[in-house]
Amino acid sequence: MNETMIIGLTGQTGAGKSTVAEIFQLVGFSLIDADRIARQVVEPDMPCLAELFDYFGDGIRNADGTLDRKALGKIVFTDGKKLESLNSIMHPYITEEIFRQISAYHEAGRRLILLDAPTLFESKASDFCDMILSVLAPPEIRCERIMKRDSLTREAALERMNSQLPESFFIQHSDYVIRNQENLAGLHAHAEEVARKIKENYQAQLIK
């Protein structure tokens, strides 16, 4: 869509992407939260949830018919092929909703869009992004955050971390990298600087 810039926000789990997303929103970017969309597409009676039950079986189904996320996580975060299967089922539904939200923002005159997507590369959503921003952090810091955030054991947190792409991949395939290893004030300053640079780049493109 003309005059619309889509920034893909991704990176390592537990690195602080949500904080960076909040900062970008404060300076005028519209947010599309792929994690929230991923939860929406597996709500009861959604076709995506039915496909997951068909593939993974009743072991991931709660008694009330909802998705047992912990049971699913135990399956996919210890088996790379099962994780690929999960992604192949969910990504088409997620991508469809992402495009719908991009179109809605465009119609509303919002031209700077931040797509917060942990599996940005795996889902191929990076293909329709104009720029990629990755957030990285040291392994031990990420592990502690994941354990606290998701109420997981260290072993389970490490399994999630190890199921992701390596740090080198994010560095090689990103236009900007934010390293979250300072205090919160440092992260805010770095994120605001990157947001400013992206806005300047956007304005320069409009002039051309």
Backbone as ProteinMPNN parsed JSONL, in Angstrom:
{"seq_chain_A": "MNETMIIGLTGQTGAGKSTVAEIFQLVGFSLIDADRIARQVVEPDMPCLAELFDYFGDGIRNADGTLDRKALGKIVFTDGKKLESLNSIMHPYITEEIFRQISAYHEAGRRLILLDAPTLFESKASDFCDMILSVLAPPEIRCERIMKRDSLTREAALERMNSQLPESFFIQHSDYVIRNQENLAGLHAHAEEVARKIKENYQAQLIK", "coords_chain_A": {"N_chain_A": [[0.843, -1.19, 0.0], [0.587, 2.181, -0.891], [2.645, 4.647, 0.576], [2.669, 3.502, 3.085], [4.486, 2.209, 5.767], [5.82, -0.711, 7.02], [7.055, -2.038, 9.901], [8.808, -4.722, 11.018], [8.869, -6.226, 14.105], [10.805, -8.259, 16.043], [12.665, -10.976, 17.561], [14.532, -12.458, 20.291], [12.893, -14.673, 22.575], [11.754, -13.363, 25.633], [13.406, -11.17, 25.56], [12.494, -8.586, 25.644], [10.69, -7.447, 23.821], [8.024, -6.548, 24.048], [8.182, -4.279, 25.653], [9.658, -2.567, 24.003], [7.82, -2.347, 21.916], [5.778, -0.905, 23.207], [7.063, 1.533, 23.582], [7.448, 2.401, 20.938], [4.783, 2.74, 20.215], [4.136, 4.938, 21.803], [5.454, 6.968, 20.506], [4.075, 7.25, 18.192], [3.645, 5.074, 16.419], [1.512, 2.609, 14.954], [0.257, -0.376, 16.337], [0.421, -3.836, 15.565], [-0.254, -6.777, 17.041], [1.021, -9.808, 16.889], [1.086, -11.97, 18.626], [-1.23, -11.636, 20.154], [-3.103, -11.962, 18.132], [-2.549, -14.606, 17.511], [-3.597, -15.849, 19.736], [-6.262, -15.241, 19.436], [-7.05, -16.643, 17.109], [-7.218, -19.242, 17.945], [-9.357, -19.482, 19.576], [-12.379, -20.904, 21.035], [-14.419, -22.735, 18.723], [-13.199, -21.694, 16.49], [-11.845, -22.199, 13.207], [-9.085, -22.715, 13.034], [-8.42, -23.772, 15.546], [-9.809, -26.177, 15.459], [-8.347, -27.508, 13.487], [-5.93, -27.832, 14.81], [-6.663, -29.59, 16.898], [-7.344, -31.787, 15.355], [-4.861, -32.503, 14.331], [-3.002, -32.726, 16.515], [-4.42, -34.102, 18.428], [-6.59, -35.128, 21.232], [-5.131, -34.648, 23.473], [-4.332, -32.033, 23.762], [-6.546, -30.682, 24.396], [-8.641, -28.968, 26.603], [-11.007, -29.773, 29.235], [-13.225, -28.152, 28.858], [-13.222, -27.688, 26.207], [-11.467, -25.805, 25.272], [-8.149, -24.689, 24.236], [-5.362, -26.393, 25.521], [-2.721, -24.866, 26.41], [-0.288, -25.303, 27.719], [0.065, -28.066, 27.499], [0.276, -28.294, 24.741], [2.576, -26.796, 24.363], [4.516, -28.408, 25.619], [4.698, -30.418, 23.781], [5.512, -29.236, 21.288], [7.798, -27.675, 21.81], [9.814, -29.419, 22.282], [10.177, -30.85, 20.074], [11.194, -30.362, 16.969], [10.008, -30.843, 14.448], [7.308, -31.091, 15.057], [6.85, -28.527, 15.945], [7.199, -27.109, 13.569], [4.991, -28.107, 12.201], [2.913, -27.08, 13.767], [3.281, -24.341, 13.285], [2.786, -24.266, 10.518], [0.083, -24.767, 10.43], [-1.059, -22.659, 11.922], [-0.025, -20.205, 10.935], [-1.169, -19.3, 8.378], [-3.764, -18.428, 9.159], [-3.11, -16.46, 11.018], [-1.645, -14.666, 9.412], [-3.604, -13.805, 7.612], [-5.269, -12.274, 9.299], [-3.434, -10.328, 10.07], [-3.009, -8.946, 7.64], [-5.573, -7.933, 7.348], [-5.702, -6.11, 9.458], [-3.619, -4.375, 8.775], [-4.695, -3.234, 6.456], [-6.91, -1.949, 7.581], [-5.68, -0.003, 9.224], [-4.386, 1.454, 7.236], [-6.569, 2.491, 5.8], [-7.498, 4.177, 7.746], [-5.674, 6.149, 7.712], [-3.292, 5.743, 9.011], [0.082, 5.411, 8.808], [2.545, 4.45, 9.681], [3.406, 1.431, 10.775], [3.836, -0.97, 13.266], [4.704, -4.238, 13.398], [4.529, -6.594, 15.667], [5.951, -9.557, 16.052], [6.846, -12.601, 17.181], [7.552, -14.892, 15.691], [8.363, -13.887, 13.209], [10.122, -14.343, 11.018], [9.907, -17.132, 10.632], [7.237, -17.401, 9.908], [7.205, -16.152, 7.532], [6.297, -13.598, 7.431], [8.047, -11.56, 7.422], [8.546, -11.025, 4.805], [6.779, -9.092, 3.836], [7.494, -6.834, 5.17], [8.926, -3.584, 5.51], [11.141, -2.87, 6.943], [13.23, -4.485, 9.395], [13.34, -4.995, 12.85], [15.126, -6.223, 15.513], [15.107, -7.496, 18.846], [17.405, -8.256, 21.289], [18.903, -10.123, 24.002], [21.003, -11.104, 26.805], [21.377, -14.662, 27.447], [20.902, -15.659, 30.163], [19.479, -13.611, 31.404], [17.189, -13.57, 29.822], [16.174, -16.13, 30.299], [15.47, -16.0, 33.037], [13.468, -14.071, 32.905], [11.514, -15.334, 31.302], [10.845, -17.547, 32.886], [9.639, -16.249, 35.063], [7.616, -14.753, 33.787], [5.978, -16.67, 32.446], [5.561, -18.62, 34.303], [7.251, -20.933, 34.394], [9.459, -23.808, 34.629], [13.063, -23.818, 34.874], [14.122, -25.598, 33.023], [12.001, -25.866, 31.151], [11.859, -23.254, 30.244], [14.348, -22.971, 29.007], [14.023, -24.807, 26.951], [12.169, -23.488, 25.319], [13.698, -21.282, 24.574], [15.76, -22.528, 23.155], [14.382, -23.476, 20.989], [14.177, -21.452, 19.239], [15.372, -19.307, 16.537], [18.932, -18.772, 16.072], [20.947, -16.197, 17.684], [22.719, -15.027, 15.865], [21.354, -15.22, 13.445], [19.233, -13.375, 13.703], [20.72, -11.002, 13.859], [21.959, -10.922, 11.332], [19.792, -10.65, 9.621], [18.408, -8.33, 10.136], [17.512, -4.848, 10.06], [17.817, -3.087, 12.119], [19.116, -3.519, 15.407], [18.356, -3.975, 18.753], [19.901, -4.179, 21.792], [19.062, -5.456, 24.782], [20.389, -5.06, 27.532], [20.963, -3.3, 29.39], [19.821, -0.965, 31.91], [16.293, -0.159, 32.413], [15.915, 2.463, 31.589], [17.976, 2.799, 29.771], [17.167, 1.036, 27.75], [14.794, 2.281, 26.916], [15.831, 4.689, 25.882], [17.411, 3.762, 23.746], [15.485, 2.494, 22.144], [13.799, 4.654, 21.514], [15.574, 6.176, 20.014], [15.99, 4.518, 17.77], [13.373, 4.458, 16.774], [13.088, 7.136, 16.044], [14.986, 7.316, 13.972], [13.851, 5.6, 12.101], [11.475, 6.944, 11.517], [12.574, 9.219, 10.314], [13.707, 8.032, 8.069], [11.394, 7.194, 6.799], [10.139, 9.65, 6.2], [12.033, 10.65, 4.432], [11.772, 8.925, 2.29], [9.228, 9.604, 1.382], [9.673, 12.064, 0.273], [11.172, 11.498, -1.974]], "CA_chain_A": [[0.0, 0.0, 0.0], [1.396, 3.381, -1.023], [2.907, 5.515, 1.729], [2.59, 2.763, 4.345], [5.727, 1.532, 6.129], [5.603, -1.766, 8.012], [8.287, -2.396, 10.618], [8.695, -6.007, 11.696], [9.551, -6.297, 15.399], [10.96, -9.652, 16.46], [13.831, -11.175, 18.412], [14.555, -13.61, 21.179], [11.877, -14.699, 23.625], [12.239, -12.838, 26.905], [14.388, -10.103, 25.373], [11.907, -7.272, 25.926], [9.993, -6.895, 22.643], [6.798, -5.858, 24.449], [8.566, -2.949, 26.121], [10.016, -1.79, 22.805], [6.564, -2.071, 21.207], [5.087, 0.159, 23.935], [7.782, 2.778, 23.317], [7.127, 2.8, 19.563], [3.409, 3.255, 20.209], [4.135, 6.254, 22.433], [5.979, 7.965, 19.564], [3.212, 7.394, 17.033], [3.487, 3.895, 15.569], [0.342, 1.764, 15.197], [0.737, -1.719, 16.665], [-0.259, -5.1, 15.296], [0.325, -7.744, 17.981], [0.819, -11.149, 16.34], [0.806, -12.883, 19.75], [-2.653, -11.498, 20.463], [-3.823, -12.592, 17.017], [-2.369, -16.057, 17.648], [-4.547, -16.311, 20.755], [-7.619, -15.08, 18.9], [-7.384, -17.649, 16.085], [-7.434, -20.549, 18.562], [-10.495, -19.428, 20.487], [-13.364, -21.955, 20.747], [-15.203, -22.693, 17.489], [-12.431, -21.158, 15.365], [-11.358, -23.293, 12.367], [-7.688, -23.022, 13.342], [-8.4, -24.656, 16.721], [-10.265, -27.493, 15.005], [-7.22, -28.128, 12.785], [-4.945, -28.238, 15.816], [-7.17, -30.788, 17.558], [-7.249, -32.886, 14.387], [-3.464, -32.916, 14.128], [-2.302, -33.077, 17.757], [-5.248, -34.994, 19.236], [-7.314, -34.614, 22.406], [-4.19, -34.345, 24.554], [-4.162, -30.581, 23.906], [-7.889, -30.122, 24.584], [-9.142, -28.904, 27.968], [-12.336, -30.366, 29.41], [-14.246, -27.222, 28.368], [-13.079, -27.544, 24.76], [-10.465, -24.799, 24.926], [-6.802, -25.196, 23.982], [-4.443, -26.551, 26.649], [-1.487, -24.299, 25.862], [0.89, -25.936, 28.332], [0.218, -29.39, 26.897], [0.777, -28.078, 23.377], [3.962, -26.343, 24.475], [5.378, -29.55, 25.941], [4.866, -31.203, 22.553], [6.206, -28.567, 20.177], [9.088, -27.09, 22.157], [10.808, -30.481, 22.385], [10.161, -31.577, 18.798], [11.261, -29.369, 15.912], [9.051, -31.133, 13.373], [5.969, -30.765, 15.554], [6.777, -27.067, 15.964], [6.973, -26.709, 12.181], [3.596, -28.436, 11.873], [2.085, -26.087, 14.45], [3.39, -23.08, 12.547], [2.154, -24.388, 9.196], [-1.367, -24.705, 10.643], [-1.504, -21.381, 12.467], [0.439, -19.004, 10.237], [-2.113, -18.741, 7.393], [-4.836, -17.715, 9.853], [-2.513, -15.265, 11.61], [-1.296, -13.746, 8.331], [-4.849, -13.224, 7.092], [-5.707, -11.225, 10.217], [-2.444, -9.252, 9.991], [-3.324, -8.157, 6.449], [-6.816, -7.202, 7.592], [-5.401, -4.98, 10.33], [-2.827, -3.423, 7.994], [-5.642, -2.537, 5.59], [-7.726, -1.061, 8.412], [-4.833, 1.135, 9.587], [-4.167, 2.245, 6.018], [-7.809, 3.217, 5.526], [-7.645, 5.194, 8.79], [-4.619, 7.136, 7.535], [-2.11, 5.427, 9.832], [1.056, 4.979, 7.812], [3.693, 3.788, 10.318], [2.824, 0.27, 11.451], [4.784, -1.886, 13.902], [4.204, -5.611, 13.48], [5.23, -7.326, 16.724], [5.743, -10.965, 15.712], [7.966, -13.44, 17.613], [7.943, -15.814, 14.606], [8.301, -13.067, 12.002], [10.835, -15.007, 9.919], [9.368, -18.474, 10.425], [5.925, -17.288, 9.266], [7.421, -15.432, 6.271], [5.728, -12.252, 7.52], [9.141, -10.629, 7.132], [8.542, -10.728, 3.368], [6.033, -7.879, 3.525], [7.956, -5.74, 6.025], [9.891, -2.679, 4.884], [12.332, -2.921, 7.785], [13.165, -5.464, 10.482], [13.982, -4.618, 14.105], [15.21, -7.364, 16.433], [15.506, -7.209, 20.221], [18.218, -9.352, 21.808], [19.346, -9.981, 25.39], [21.8, -12.247, 27.253], [20.567, -15.855, 27.744], [20.482, -15.812, 31.555], [18.438, -12.609, 31.657], [15.98, -14.022, 29.134], [15.669, -17.315, 30.997], [14.809, -15.565, 34.261], [12.234, -13.366, 32.535], [10.54, -16.312, 30.81], [10.39, -18.32, 34.046], [8.741, -15.406, 35.851], [6.474, -14.344, 32.964], [5.118, -17.784, 32.054], [5.507, -19.589, 35.416], [7.872, -22.149, 33.881], [10.707, -24.25, 35.221], [14.229, -23.421, 34.079], [14.228, -26.53, 31.901], [10.987, -25.517, 30.155], [12.246, -21.96, 29.669], [15.467, -23.225, 28.102], [13.481, -25.482, 25.765], [11.596, -22.453, 24.463], [14.795, -20.49, 24.038], [16.51, -23.33, 22.187], [13.559, -23.747, 19.811], [14.203, -20.265, 18.396], [16.518, -19.066, 15.67], [20.09, -18.275, 16.837], [21.164, -14.75, 17.712], [23.397, -14.619, 14.632], [20.361, -15.081, 12.375], [18.546, -12.098, 13.892], [21.658, -9.926, 13.524], [22.2, -10.906, 9.892], [18.576, -10.385, 8.851], [17.706, -7.17, 10.688], [18.012, -3.512, 9.736], [18.195, -2.515, 13.407], [19.171, -4.453, 16.531], [18.386, -3.365, 20.078], [20.387, -5.124, 22.804], [18.467, -5.11, 26.072], [21.223, -5.562, 28.612], [21.172, -2.2, 30.315], [18.631, -0.754, 32.726], [15.104, 0.176, 31.636], [16.124, 3.782, 30.989], [18.824, 2.591, 28.605], [16.347, 0.413, 26.714], [13.902, 3.324, 26.406], [16.608, 5.632, 25.081], [17.813, 3.104, 22.505], [14.284, 2.276, 21.34], [13.359, 5.957, 21.0], [16.528, 6.571, 18.969], [15.69, 3.727, 16.582], [12.091, 4.938, 16.263], [13.341, 8.419, 15.386], [15.683, 7.051, 12.716], [12.896, 4.997, 11.172], [10.594, 8.032, 11.078], [13.339, 10.046, 9.38], [13.811, 7.253, 6.837], [10.061, 7.222, 6.177], [9.951, 10.975, 5.633], [12.938, 10.79, 3.279], [11.183, 8.16, 1.175], [8.077, 10.334, 0.869], [10.181, 13.19, -0.506], [11.739, 11.025, -3.239]], "C_chain_A": [[0.883, 1.247, 0.0], [1.46, 4.159, 0.279], [2.722, 4.821, 3.072], [3.913, 2.052, 4.587], [5.448, 0.536, 7.24], [6.943, -2.171, 8.604], [8.036, -3.715, 11.337], [9.518, -6.002, 12.973], [9.602, -7.75, 15.843], [12.177, -9.765, 17.366], [13.662, -12.375, 19.319], [13.458, -13.53, 22.234], [12.487, -14.225, 24.941], [13.2, -11.68, 26.786], [13.826, -8.717, 25.635], [11.185, -6.632, 24.754], [8.762, -6.088, 23.043], [7.096, -4.439, 24.931], [8.912, -2.046, 24.956], [8.762, -1.411, 22.024], [5.81, -0.925, 21.869], [5.738, 1.513, 23.655], [7.471, 3.283, 21.912], [5.703, 3.341, 19.468], [3.356, 4.673, 20.78], [4.616, 7.343, 21.478], [5.233, 7.946, 18.234], [3.057, 6.221, 16.103], [2.206, 3.147, 15.953], [0.812, 0.32, 15.357], [-0.187, -2.814, 16.152], [0.462, -6.156, 16.123], [0.027, -9.158, 17.49], [0.536, -12.174, 17.432], [-0.677, -12.841, 20.119], [-3.504, -12.152, 19.379], [-3.739, -14.106, 17.131], [-3.305, -16.629, 18.709], [-5.987, -16.251, 20.235], [-7.996, -16.214, 17.944], [-7.574, -19.044, 16.67], [-8.509, -20.488, 19.643], [-11.506, -20.512, 20.108], [-14.169, -21.668, 19.479], [-14.465, -22.062, 16.304], [-11.879, -22.321, 14.539], [-9.905, -23.676, 12.634], [-7.592, -23.989, 14.516], [-8.823, -26.066, 16.319], [-9.133, -28.229, 14.279], [-6.161, -28.618, 13.774], [-5.382, -29.504, 16.539], [-7.069, -32.002, 16.636], [-5.828, -33.42, 14.289], [-2.826, -33.446, 15.42], [-3.12, -33.979, 18.678], [-5.842, -34.338, 20.465], [-6.401, -34.292, 23.583], [-3.966, -32.861, 24.759], [-5.516, -29.89, 24.115], [-8.262, -30.147, 26.064], [-10.553, -29.496, 28.034], [-13.445, -29.476, 28.861], [-14.127, -26.954, 26.87], [-12.088, -26.495, 24.32], [-9.097, -25.464, 24.734], [-5.993, -25.251, 25.27], [-3.06, -26.118, 26.167], [-0.234, -24.96, 26.445], [1.135, -27.315, 27.739], [0.773, -29.271, 25.486], [2.244, -27.665, 23.407], [4.921, -27.477, 24.768], [5.661, -30.398, 24.701], [5.797, -30.497, 21.57], [7.579, -28.023, 20.541], [10.164, -28.139, 22.413], [10.918, -31.287, 21.091], [10.076, -30.564, 17.659], [10.243, -29.587, 14.805], [7.624, -30.805, 13.797], [5.785, -29.237, 15.613], [6.531, -26.524, 14.556], [5.527, -26.973, 11.769], [2.645, -27.439, 12.517], [2.082, -24.774, 13.676], [2.673, -23.14, 11.207], [0.634, -24.339, 9.294], [-1.796, -23.292, 11.012], [-1.172, -20.177, 11.598], [-0.52, -18.473, 9.175], [-3.242, -17.945, 8.04], [-4.314, -16.398, 10.451], [-2.222, -14.224, 10.532], [-2.528, -13.065, 7.751], [-5.33, -12.078, 7.974], [-4.729, -10.064, 10.228], [-2.745, -8.349, 8.797], [-4.603, -7.348, 6.648], [-6.554, -5.965, 8.446], [-4.554, -3.929, 9.621], [-3.749, -2.581, 7.113], [-6.486, -1.543, 6.379], [-6.939, 0.178, 8.833], [-4.624, 2.051, 8.383], [-5.395, 3.095, 5.709], [-8.017, 4.353, 6.531], [-6.561, 6.268, 8.707], [-3.402, 6.919, 8.397], [-1.066, 4.782, 8.943], [2.287, 4.292, 8.385], [3.161, 2.67, 11.198], [3.93, -0.626, 11.994], [4.13, -3.249, 14.041], [5.059, -6.385, 14.47], [4.948, -8.811, 16.545], [6.956, -11.8, 16.118], [8.465, -14.39, 16.525], [7.865, -15.099, 13.263], [8.948, -13.767, 10.813], [10.231, -16.367, 9.599], [8.038, -18.445, 9.674], [6.001, -16.621, 7.905], [6.767, -14.056, 6.277], [6.793, -11.191, 7.266], [9.142, -10.201, 5.666], [7.785, -9.45, 3.038], [6.346, -6.735, 4.481], [8.977, -4.889, 5.28], [11.208, -2.644, 5.65], [12.115, -3.96, 8.874], [13.964, -4.936, 11.674], [13.961, -5.815, 15.037], [15.694, -6.908, 17.805], [16.204, -8.442, 20.789], [18.614, -9.064, 23.257], [20.16, -11.21, 25.771], [20.915, -13.422, 27.676], [20.055, -15.935, 29.18], [19.373, -14.828, 31.916], [17.122, -13.057, 31.042], [15.348, -15.202, 29.863], [14.909, -16.919, 32.255], [13.486, -14.88, 33.957], [11.154, -14.346, 32.105], [9.981, -17.128, 31.963], [9.362, -17.532, 34.85], [7.471, -15.091, 35.073], [5.479, -15.467, 32.741], [4.991, -18.87, 33.12], [6.059, -20.946, 34.979], [9.091, -22.536, 34.711], [11.857, -23.78, 34.334], [14.364, -24.315, 32.843], [13.251, -26.168, 30.784], [11.329, -24.196, 29.476], [13.376, -22.136, 28.661], [15.012, -23.931, 26.824], [12.891, -24.472, 24.799], [12.698, -21.618, 23.805], [15.524, -21.244, 22.929], [15.714, -23.646, 20.924], [13.59, -22.583, 18.83], [15.42, -20.231, 17.488], [17.686, -18.528, 16.502], [20.239, -16.761, 16.738], [21.79, -14.258, 16.409], [22.414, -14.416, 13.488], [19.656, -13.73, 12.485], [19.45, -10.932, 13.488], [21.809, -9.793, 12.017], [20.989, -10.453, 9.084], [17.782, -9.184, 9.361], [18.347, -5.866, 10.228], [18.487, -2.8, 10.995], [18.182, -3.613, 14.46], [19.234, -3.646, 17.826], [18.822, -4.436, 21.07], [19.903, -4.655, 24.171], [19.282, -5.719, 27.193], [21.572, -4.455, 29.605], [19.966, -2.11, 31.251], [17.48, -0.309, 31.829], [15.255, 1.523, 30.933], [16.982, 3.668, 29.728], [18.055, 1.991, 27.449], [15.422, 1.447, 26.082], [14.647, 4.272, 25.473], [16.984, 5.029, 23.729], [16.61, 2.915, 21.588], [13.78, 3.581, 20.735], [14.28, 6.442, 19.884], [16.245, 5.823, 17.663], [14.376, 4.186, 15.958], [12.263, 6.252, 15.517], [14.009, 8.218, 14.028], [14.727, 6.474, 11.666], [11.929, 6.055, 10.645], [11.298, 8.92, 10.067], [13.477, 9.348, 8.035], [12.504, 7.291, 6.064], [9.816, 8.567, 5.494], [10.82, 11.188, 4.391], [12.39, 10.064, 2.069], [10.001, 8.889, 0.561], [8.507, 11.477, -0.045], [10.655, 12.748, -1.885], [10.663, 10.951, -4.326]], "O_chain_A": [[1.815, 1.355, 0.797], [0.464, 4.309, 0.986], [2.627, 5.492, 4.1], [4.411, 1.359, 3.699], [4.901, 0.897, 8.282], [7.85, -2.595, 7.888], [7.14, -3.805, 12.177], [10.731, -5.798, 12.93], [8.566, -8.395, 16.002], [12.665, -8.76, 17.882], [12.765, -13.197, 19.135], [13.136, -12.449, 22.726], [13.587, -14.632, 25.314], [13.76, -11.237, 27.788], [14.585, -7.768, 25.829], [11.074, -5.407, 24.691], [8.484, -5.05, 22.442], [6.341, -3.51, 24.645], [8.504, -0.885, 24.924], [8.65, -0.291, 21.527], [5.262, -0.066, 21.18], [5.046, 2.52, 23.508], [7.253, 4.479, 21.722], [5.445, 4.29, 18.727], [2.604, 5.512, 20.284], [4.236, 8.506, 21.617], [5.685, 8.545, 17.258], [2.392, 6.348, 15.075], [1.858, 3.063, 17.131], [1.663, -0.149, 14.602], [-1.408, -2.734, 16.284], [1.653, -6.399, 15.927], [-1.088, -9.653, 17.656], [-0.178, -13.147, 17.192], [-1.297, -13.876, 20.363], [-4.5, -12.813, 19.672], [-4.717, -14.811, 16.886], [-3.755, -17.768, 18.591], [-6.814, -17.103, 20.558], [-9.129, -16.694, 17.966], [-8.041, -19.944, 15.972], [-8.56, -21.348, 20.523], [-11.493, -20.991, 18.974], [-14.546, -20.53, 19.201], [-15.044, -21.912, 15.228], [-11.482, -23.336, 15.111], [-9.533, -24.838, 12.475], [-6.784, -24.917, 14.494], [-8.247, -27.043, 16.796], [-8.979, -29.44, 14.44], [-5.573, -29.684, 13.593], [-4.567, -30.397, 16.771], [-6.749, -33.104, 17.079], [-5.61, -34.626, 14.177], [-2.184, -34.497, 15.411], [-2.572, -34.561, 19.614], [-5.632, -33.151, 20.717], [-6.849, -33.725, 24.58], [-3.467, -32.452, 25.807], [-5.616, -28.667, 24.022], [-8.211, -31.194, 26.709], [-11.203, -29.692, 27.007], [-14.49, -29.974, 28.445], [-14.833, -26.106, 26.325], [-11.881, -26.303, 23.122], [-8.919, -26.646, 25.032], [-5.942, -24.277, 26.022], [-2.321, -26.912, 25.585], [0.759, -25.149, 25.742], [2.282, -27.695, 27.5], [1.635, -30.052, 25.083], [3.048, -28.117, 22.592], [6.026, -27.51, 24.225], [6.72, -31.015, 24.583], [6.755, -31.092, 21.078], [8.445, -27.916, 19.672], [11.304, -27.793, 22.726], [11.651, -32.274, 21.019], [9.021, -29.98, 17.415], [9.676, -28.629, 14.281], [6.829, -30.304, 13.001], [4.693, -28.728, 15.359], [5.749, -25.591, 14.372], [4.914, -26.163, 11.073], [1.682, -27.0, 11.888], [1.033, -24.175, 13.44], [2.025, -22.175, 10.804], [-0.035, -23.916, 8.351], [-2.782, -22.781, 10.48], [-1.954, -19.228, 11.531], [-0.673, -17.255, 9.082], [-3.634, -16.899, 7.524], [-4.984, -15.367, 10.397], [-2.514, -13.042, 10.711], [-2.492, -11.875, 7.435], [-5.747, -11.035, 7.472], [-5.149, -8.916, 10.38], [-2.739, -7.124, 8.926], [-4.708, -6.216, 6.176], [-7.114, -4.899, 8.192], [-4.741, -2.731, 9.834], [-3.6, -1.361, 7.035], [-6.749, -0.434, 5.914], [-7.47, 1.289, 8.804], [-4.679, 3.275, 8.505], [-5.274, 4.279, 5.393], [-8.637, 5.367, 6.208], [-6.527, 7.186, 9.527], [-2.558, 7.808, 8.512], [-1.306, 3.714, 8.381], [3.007, 3.614, 7.651], [2.544, 2.92, 12.233], [4.85, -0.996, 11.266], [3.118, -3.393, 14.726], [6.18, -6.784, 14.153], [3.85, -9.281, 16.845], [7.997, -11.719, 15.466], [9.662, -14.664, 16.441], [7.353, -15.654, 12.291], [8.383, -13.783, 9.72], [10.063, -16.715, 8.431], [7.742, -19.351, 8.896], [4.998, -16.526, 7.197], [6.69, -13.41, 5.232], [6.47, -10.051, 6.933], [9.674, -9.145, 5.323], [8.113, -8.783, 2.057], [5.574, -5.783, 4.598], [9.791, -5.407, 4.514], [12.267, -2.415, 5.065], [10.982, -4.28, 9.234], [15.104, -4.494, 11.531], [12.897, -6.365, 15.321], [16.572, -6.051, 17.918], [15.651, -9.542, 20.767], [18.655, -7.91, 23.683], [20.029, -12.254, 25.133], [19.823, -13.211, 28.203], [18.884, -16.249, 29.394], [18.441, -15.17, 32.644], [16.066, -12.939, 31.663], [14.129, -15.261, 30.023], [13.825, -17.44, 32.515], [12.499, -15.082, 34.664], [9.998, -14.203, 32.501], [8.777, -17.379, 32.019], [8.34, -18.075, 35.268], [6.372, -15.153, 35.625], [4.27, -15.253, 32.834], [4.388, -19.916, 32.877], [5.416, -21.977, 35.171], [9.678, -21.704, 35.403], [11.648, -23.391, 33.185], [14.683, -23.838, 31.754], [13.62, -26.161, 29.61], [11.115, -24.036, 28.274], [13.366, -21.525, 27.593], [15.551, -23.682, 25.746], [13.088, -24.583, 23.589], [12.622, -21.296, 22.62], [15.862, -20.671, 21.894], [16.287, -24.036, 19.907], [13.089, -22.703, 17.711], [16.362, -21.008, 17.643], [17.46, -17.892, 17.532], [19.718, -16.132, 15.817], [21.429, -13.193, 15.908], [22.613, -13.537, 12.649], [19.497, -13.023, 11.49], [18.995, -9.983, 12.849], [21.79, -8.685, 11.482], [21.142, -9.929, 7.98], [16.601, -9.045, 9.043], [19.56, -5.787, 10.032], [19.431, -2.012, 10.958], [17.351, -4.52, 14.419], [20.063, -2.748, 17.971], [18.184, -5.483, 21.176], [20.291, -3.59, 24.65], [18.923, -6.761, 27.742], [22.364, -4.648, 30.528], [19.189, -3.058, 31.37], [17.665, -0.104, 30.629], [14.778, 1.701, 29.812], [16.739, 4.36, 28.739], [18.254, 2.379, 26.298], [15.277, 1.491, 24.861], [14.15, 4.615, 24.401], [16.889, 5.692, 22.697], [16.705, 3.15, 20.384], [13.379, 3.611, 19.572], [13.82, 7.052, 18.919], [16.258, 6.417, 16.585], [14.278, 4.291, 14.735], [11.65, 6.457, 14.47], [13.643, 8.868, 13.049], [14.797, 6.827, 10.489], [11.602, 6.061, 9.459], [10.698, 9.332, 9.075], [13.379, 9.984, 6.985], [12.496, 7.406, 4.838], [9.347, 8.62, 4.357], [10.396, 11.824, 3.426], [12.529, 10.538, 0.941], [9.785, 8.807, -0.648], [7.815, 11.819, -1.003], [10.561, 13.504, -2.852], [10.957, 10.572, -5.46]]}, "name": "protein", "num_of_chains": 1, "seq": "MNETMIIGLTGQTGAGKSTVAEIFQLVGFSLIDADRIARQVVEPDMPCLAELFDYFGDGIRNADGTLDRKALGKIVFTDGKKLESLNSIMHPYITEEIFRQISAYHEAGRRLILLDAPTLFESKASDFCDMILSVLAPPEIRCERIMKRDSLTREAALERMNSQLPESFFIQHSDYVIRNQENLAGLHAHAEEVARKIKENYQAQLIK"}
